[in-house]
Structures are given as C-alpha cells and as structure tokens.
Amino acid sequence: MKLFNRKNVNKESNKGGVYAFYDKAGKRIYAGRASGKVGEPWGDNPNGGRFRYGLRHRLQSYYQKDDYSEHPTKESLRNDIEFYKIREIANKKLRRSTEKQWKNGNKHNHKKSDGHGH
C-alpha cells in the first residue's frame, strides 16, 4: 500500500487495472477499475497527444472538484482515503473479476444510488 497523495499518484502507470483505497487502519474501503483506453489526439504534442484513461487518471480524479449529485460516493469516500493499492491488468475480463473480488464488503462500494451500480 502507498500513502494516497499527489506525489505518489502522479508516479503511477496509466495502464488498465484495478485500484483500492484504504482507511487509516489499513481496511479496504473502496475498489474500482480503469480501462487504460487511449483517447483522441489533442493539442500540438509531437507524440500525438493521446490521453490515456488509466489508473493514474482514475486516481487523480479523486482530487478533482466534483458535482456530488452525480458522484455521491466520492464526497464521503474522500475523507476516509489514507492509502491505496493498484494492480495493472491488461485483460478486460480479469480486470472485472478482480474488481468484483476487491469490492466485496467495502464501506463505499455498496451505494446503489451513485449511478454506477456499486
């Protein structure tokens, strides 16, 4: 597990995989997945400027301002996050099954009203 801060998160890969958040006591409180898909080119980047929707991007989203009516889980979750863990997984089926295992019994993965079926 790593301390959840911008420095650590910015060092993570942007590949597909699963991630989990932990509270101060080290108890897993939330799990999710990131596809690692490559977006469309943007800007004048000589390397194509393609944006990747992977683990780093997903973890960084927990620092962004959100409309909590669209993401109600994030409001209470953010205050509880102390540590995180990732596992890069390229295979889509394996990502989904691992996420399902990691979600079982987590404090913040049970809310049905967030529109994501958690």
N, C-alpha and C positions, 0 to 999 in steps of 0.2 A: 504494500500500500504506500501511496505517496501523499504528502500533505497537499490539500487542494488549494493551490494558489496560481496566479497567472504565470509565474516563472516556470513552474513545473508543467502546467498545461500547455504552454507555448512550445515546449520541447517535444511534445507527443507527435506521433505519426498521424497523418490524415488518411490512413487506410481504413478499410471497413473493419468492424469488430464490435465487441460489447464493452460496456463500461459499468462500473458500480460505484455508488457513493456510500460512505460510512460516516457514522457519527463519532463524537469524541471518545466513546467507549470502544470503538472498533466494530460496532454492529452494522451490518449492511442494511441500508435504509431505502435504497433505490437502485434499479438496474435498467439499462436501456441499450439500444444498439444504434450503430451508424453504418450507412451503406458503403461509404467510400467512393460513391459515384463521382464522375468528373462532369462539371458543368460546362456551359458555353464559354468560348473565348471572350475576354473583355479587355479594354484598355490598350495601351501601346506596348505591352510586355513582349519582348522579343521571343520569349519561350511559349507564346500562345496565351498566357494569362488565364489558363483554365482553373476554375475554382473547384476544389475537391470537398465533397460533403462527407468528411470522415470523422474519426474520433476527436481530433483536436478541435475541429469546427463545432462538434456537438458539445464538448466540454466547455468551450468558450461561450457557448450560448447561455450557460448558467450565470454568466457575468453581465449579460445584456439586460437592458430595460425591457420589460415585457408588459403586455396587456394581460393582467391576471385573469380577466374574464375568459380569455382564450387559453390560458395556461395556468389554471388554478393550482395545480400540483406544485409548480415552481415556487410560489410565494412561501409556503410553509417549508418546503424542502431546502431552500437556500440557507435558511437559518440553522439547519441541522447538519449541513455538509462540513466535514472536517478533513476527510481523506477520500481518495479514490483509487481505483484499480482499473486497468484496461487489459483486454486480450484481443490482439489482432486476429481476425478470422476472415479469410477471403471467401469461403463458401457460404452462400446465402442461407441454405438450409441449416447448416451448422451454427451460423450466427443466430438464427431464430430459435433453435432448440436450446442453445446456451443461454440466451436471454431469458427464455421461459424458465429454465432451471434457476437462474440467478434472481429472478423476480419473486420466486415463491416465498411468501411470508414477510416481505419487506413492508415497512411502515408506510411508504409513499407510493407503492405500486398497486394499491387497492382501489384507488379513486376512480369510479366509473364515469364521473361527470366531466372529466377533462377532455373528452372527445377523442382520446387515443385508445380507448378500450383497455386501459390499465386496471 
